């Protein structure tokens, strides 16, 4: 869904030396005046968030707050950033391409998928959701929601800036990920309890059910897959559920196993560092046992659960693994306009005002 953070080994070392199940209540955000826009090119380490409650992406100084924004299209959702500094943003209208160095929109590529409806805001809007870049940077894959029915994954050529094909996937593709070798694309289909494996080139598809609690309740169920992370060591998908179960899915065989998790809270965003440290956002929604949190899970399965104040949605980690940034946008009610900044070693948290319902996030 985004460029993976580097240097996860540092996070793993900090995790193993910390306390289990530790949390610190977040301080209130400090709004204050907007940070001054830097002269010249965007500084390294700047945060970029999608403003799901607006039509912009916002650039954020991780110490001082937001300093610039760029209009990209209605209700931007997912975000992927390439090594060339171009950001690919899934909006309700199309995929926007932003030069993050100059903070300018290059273009917006319309979808080929029919039936997405007029551009609107809200959790169930049509248009782009999860988005990911191929490892070689030549294709972008975006999950497109068609309200009330199945979705698609569209393929965008990053050189011609055109949509070149579509593959049928499940309902509401919350997240899109790519295998480390680029030979498979994975759409996490929230409302159909499955992952669709798409083969680039042929665009052939294969659906794998992922429902550790079963599918009872159908569209009304809360116990669905939201986000996946591709484990670097073996290419397996890690899908967290309810802070209780981690589904480890082999997308080649379709087989999965379940590992225990400890946060006991509804979970959305997830990302993994190169050493296999998994970060998972707990929203605290729907009356679960515990409130919002960030789970930091070492490759061996040991977890720390850091308490957060209020619902959150997604997470990005600095290259050195020392800081996690968790967005307050949230796809449901209870969102707030900012980012929780988490010191991974100590578990301390402070809030940073930024964006308008910020949903996805990347560290530039």
Order of alpha helices (4+ residues) and beta strands (2+ residues): alpha-beta-beta-beta-beta-beta-beta-beta-beta-beta-beta-beta-beta-beta-beta-beta-beta-beta-beta-beta-beta-beta-beta-beta-beta-beta-beta-beta-beta
